[in-house]
C-alpha cells in the first residue's frame, strides 16, 4: 500500500519571488525540471524517505492563490519556519497551535497568496 499523496504542485505567478520564498523559509535549493510548456522547480526529494515531493509551477492555465488544496510541509518545529515567512514575503495566518496527539501546525500564505501548512510533532 502506498501513501495517498505522490506529488504536489504549487502554482505561482512570479517564479523568482516564489522560489526565493520557499528556499528561504525551508532552507532548501529547488532544482529546475525540464518541461517544454511549463516552468517548474522541484523540492528536494529522497525517494526512500517518508512523504511526497513536488514542485512550484508557472502555467498560463492556472493562476496562483485561491485554490482549495492545502499542502503541509513537515518540520522539526513549525514555529521555526513560521518565523521566516514574513521576511520571505509571506504572511502568517495562524501561528503554531496544538492539534492534540497529532502535533502542531501553523498556517501561512506564501509570496503568491497560496495557503500552506507547516506541521511538527513538537
N, C-alpha and C positions, 0 to 999 in steps of 0.2 A: 504494500500500500504506500502511495506517495503522499507528501504533504499537499494540501489543496491548492496552494499558490506556487506556480513555477516561474513566474516572471512578472514584472510590473513596468509600466511606463508612466512617467510624469510629463505631461505636455506643457511646453513653455513657449513664450513669445520672444523672449530675449535670451538666447542660449548663453552668451558670455556672462550675463548677470546671473542666470540660474546656476550655471556651472560654478561660478565663484561662490555663490551661496552654499551649495551642498559641499563643496570642497572645504570651505571654512568651518561650517558647523560640524561636519563629521570627520574632519582631518583626514581626508582621502584624496586620491587623484583619480579622476574619471578618465576612461580610455575611449578614444573615438572609435565608433563602429562604422564600417564602410557600408553605405547604402546609396543607391542611385537617386532616390527620391526624397530622402529624409536626412536631417542632421541628427545624429544620435551619439550620446556619450554615456557609456556604461559605468555602473558602480563596480568596484572590485568584487570578485567572486571566487570563492573557494568551494569547488564542486562537492567534495565530501562533507562539508560543514552544514550545519543546520540552517534552514531558511532559504530564501529565494533572492536572486539578484534582479536587477532591472536597469533601466536607462532613462535619461532625460531625452525627450524627443521634440523636435521642432517640425511641425507639419502644417501645411496650408489648409488641411482639412479639419484640424482640431485646435481650438484656442485654449489657452491656459485658464485656470481658475473655474469656479462654478461647477465642478464635477461632483458626483455623488459617491466617489470611491475614496476611502481613507487608507493610506499605506502607513504602517507602523514600522519605524526603524528601531532596532534593539540597541541597547547600550548598557554599560555598567551602572550608570546613574543618569537618568534622563534630565536631571536638573543641570548637568554639565553642558549638554548640547543646547538646552533651552536658553542658557545664559549667553550663548554665542549668536543666537538668532537675530537680535536687533542690530548688532554690529555688522552682520552679514546681509542686512537689507530686508529682513522679515519681521514678523510681529508675533509675540506670544499671545495666544488666545485664551489659554487656561494653563496656569503654572502647574508644576508637578503636584499630583494628588494620588491618593491611595485608591486602588481597585481591589482592596482586600487581599485574599490569598494569592491573587494573580499579579501582585506587584504594584507598580506605579506607572502613570502616564502623564504626559504633557501634550497639549495641542498647540500647534504653531502654524502660521502661514508663511510660505516661502516667499522669495522675492518676486514671484509671478502671481501670487494670490492663491496658490494651491494650499489647501489644508493638509498637513501631515501629522502623524502621531509619533511620539517618542515613548518607548517602553523600557522599563528596567525592573529588576526584581528588588532593588533596594532604593 
